[in-house]
């Protein structure tokens, strides 16, 4: 389970899947290209509405399977000149805010001011994930996605500080630093989860529980409290319109996988004719996006979350064989597992999710990058419903607007 100030990143088995996928022959380890050009990627869908952006699953920058990416443009606040378009940014429905590898944003980085506290010390953040941590400064930028713009929004830059992460950061992590394109598996992460701020009130009230640091001269960093307005923020919540949620719709890969698959990320729910709510199930979530779950086959209960940044289904099932060189599942024949998900609180709405499970080694050997039946071992009591679920459907994420003075509470529509 996620603590109040720790990301359970969409790619929650990230250290596991980067090694497993690249070693297993799904394109190798990549050439390290952190392309920041404006060229389009293979398989991108054509979008014309201002509240939509094309999503692509393909080889990407590191040859990792099932990584949905978009292109974004980052500008110095108020500028239309000091800008950089960055491709291959991971779309993550279980984190909050934009995080970029410093090398991927090198053309614009010098024009983005570093946030400071009242003493003038630089503000940095230790972004904790289930598999590691990001360490770097917090900067202010205009973020453009599709035809929408979030003005003067705090974003995180990974790996731009000369000083190492303090022990209060690294010791809290179960993995190593995720400060490079190769470690992330993308040029950055666009966190579009259900909450507006990446830490929330815990970082406002208690420095010892904060992920933010005050760094005089960029060094000697110590934990500090930080106001909500200065926290890394989901940029969608800062759009002038179409800011109450998102809809992620993906095409379906072939049964043996596809080299690329396209999709569309639509901003807003019920704000334009192209984002009318049409899901048959609306599940309320907690402030992090969790719902309740019961594994039908394993008969255990716990939590689940719908996670576009996880490249597989991750759950615990001791009856499934794992691959010889990874924790992905490698059953002798394709099978399925089911999980019943229900609202976190308030209603009795539920739905059954059927998860297809194929032999991961065979999938990777195909040389494809989009699979709807990739699965692996997860954390007991938790079901990570990753990108395979998103193929062939539209998933709605309604935002928690109560921190912004609204009344809408978070939900997932299936």
Secondary structure, 3 states (H helix, E strand, C coil): CCCCCCCCCCCCCHHHHHHHHHHCCCCCCCCCCCCCCCCCCCCCCCCCCCCEEEEEECCCCCCCCCCEEEEEEEECCCCCCCEEEEEEEEEECCCEEEEEECCCCHHHHCCCCECECCCCCEEEEEEEECCEEEEEEEEEEEEEECCEEEEEEEEEEECCCCCCCCHHHHCCCCCCECCCHHHHCCCEEEEECCCCECCCHHHHHCHHHCCEEEEHHHCCCEECCCCHHHCCECHHHHCCCCCCEEEEEECCCCCCCECCEEEEEEECCCCCHHHCCCCCCEEECCCCCCEEEEECCCCCEEEEEECCCCCCEEECCCCCCECCCCCEECCCCCEEEEEEEECCCCCCCEEEEEEEECCHHHHHHCCCCECCCCEEECCCCEEEECHHHHECCEEEEECCCHHHCCCCCCEEEC
